[in-house]
Structures are given as structure tokens and as C-alpha cells.
Amino acid sequence: MTALLAAFLPVAMMILMFSLGLRLSLRDVAVEFRNPRALLIGLAVQVIGLPLLAWMVGVAALLPPVMLAGLLLVAASPGGVTSNYAALLMRGKVGLSVSMTLVTSLAAPITLPLVLWLTGAADLDGGGLWKISLGMTAVALVPMGLAMGLRRVWPGIVTGLVRVVDPLARALFVLMVIATFAQNWDAMGETFGQVGLPVIMLAILVPCFGFGVAWAMDLGGPERRTVITEASLQNVAITIFVAGKLLGMPELAIPGLIYAVMMNVVILVMIGIVALRAGGFQRTAA
């Protein structure tokens, strides 16, 4: 990793998470915890089910250890920054979506290194686990918490801040992806034949898995669509940051880069299907 990219990733990540925090509120979680069944089912799908599904796909595909670790890394990352808006387009329950994004983001410094350690996907000792946890806390939870506190104390300025910070965050995310693509271009060409199909399979299986669990647990239509959306859209920026900066293995981001493309293709298809059937769905914004 170049010195410029190493310095850029933490700054970009902090701005991204600050932008996310401006959109989140503990009040949303409080509302969902009054009747937490859908939230707990959704979290189980995303935090437990998704890494297990990724592990099974990777093992079945006989992925080399580095690519298996990368696949698990993206599966263990928290919900993506666009998932709340996607849940709205999916006519899901936006309050549930916001709650899932917030909880998975808050838990990520613990759950993400734990998944990598328990599965043996990454060679982590106690120091490595702490490095990931502390690094994610510093660049993810602190700016997100500051933004949420700002939203609570000075709600009047948040709208104006969002107009400035949100475009900047989106531009920085694009730059993160481009820089990581450029650094791993040769490696991607060499490994796409191995990892491309498993990543595509995972991107397709995740919403199917989420729907199956939500349907089996008898969740309502808006809740089912929200669980599917949240499980499908991962925070690939976290994947890139952990792989490149905290683990010093940028090649671990290769499955995440491919997944970033595929997850958006899959969610756009699902949004299109929902839109075609909109007459039978009720749009729910809370």
C-alpha cells in the first residue's frame, strides 16, 4: 500500500461514517426495541447467517485462504450506507433498516474480527484482534457517534451538513474503490477466475437466504423486504479499510470490490420487481 493511500483511507472512512451518523438516531432503535422481534431476526440473518453462508460458499468453491478471508470480511462488514434509502425504494420499513444499520455498525469492532478469528480465515492473534477493534472504533464509531450527538444537540444544522458532507462522502467512497481497484488490478485479473463466481453466487444467495428466514419466521411484507435489503447491502468501505489499513493485506478487498458491484445489481433488480408489483405493496416509512 502506498503511503498516500494509507493516509487517505482513515480520513475517508471517518468522513463516510460521520455522514452515516448524521442520518441515524438512537430514537429509531428505541422504537424498534419496543417490539424487537423483526430487529432480532434481521440481526441474526446479517451478523450470524451471512458470514456462515459466505463460509459455506467459499469452502464449497475451494477458495484459497486469502480469498476466503476476503469473502468473509465483506460478509462480516456492517450494513451499507445506502441500505436505508434502498429500503425505502423496496417499500420496506425504514425505521427497522436504520436500526439494523446502527446496531451492526456499533457491533462491527467486535463482530468483524471475531468472525475472522473463529473461522480461521485470517491469521489473527490477540494483538491482531485488538488492532482491528481499536482501529474500527477510532475511524468508524467515534465519528459516527459525534454525528449522532450533533444531530441530537443541534438538529437544525444537520440538514445543511448533510448537503455538504453527503456528496463529499460519496465522492470519497468512489475514490476509495478506484484506488483499491488500481492497487489490486493485477491481482484481480489473476484471481477473478477463482473468486468471481463464488462472489456472484453469494450476492444472489444472500437475499434468497434473508427472504427464506424472514418468511419462515412469519415477518410481514415490509419487514421481509427490509431484512433482504439490509443483508444484501454491505459497507464495502469498511472492508477496504480493514483489509488495506488494519490488516495490511489489500488483496483481501478483492472479493469486496466484486461484491460491491454485484450487490447493487441485485438490489436494483429487486427494486424493479417491487416497483412492478407496487399495487400489491404498501409503502412503509417507519
Secondary structure, 3 states (H helix, E strand, C coil): CCHHHHHHHHHHHHHHHHHHHCCCCHHHHHHHHCCCHHHHHHHHHHHHHHHHHHHHHHHHCCCCHHHHHHHHHHHHCCECCCHHHHHHHCCCEHHHHHHHHHHHHHHHHHHHHHHHHHCCCCCCCHHHHHHHHHHHHHHHHHHHHHHHHHHHHCHHHHHHHHHHHHHHHHHHHHHHHHHHHHHCHHHHHHHHHHHHHHHHHHHHHHHHHHHHHHHHCCCCHHHHHHHHHHHHCECHHHHHHHHHHHCCCHHHHHHHHHHHHHHHHHHHHHHHHHHHCHHHCCCECC
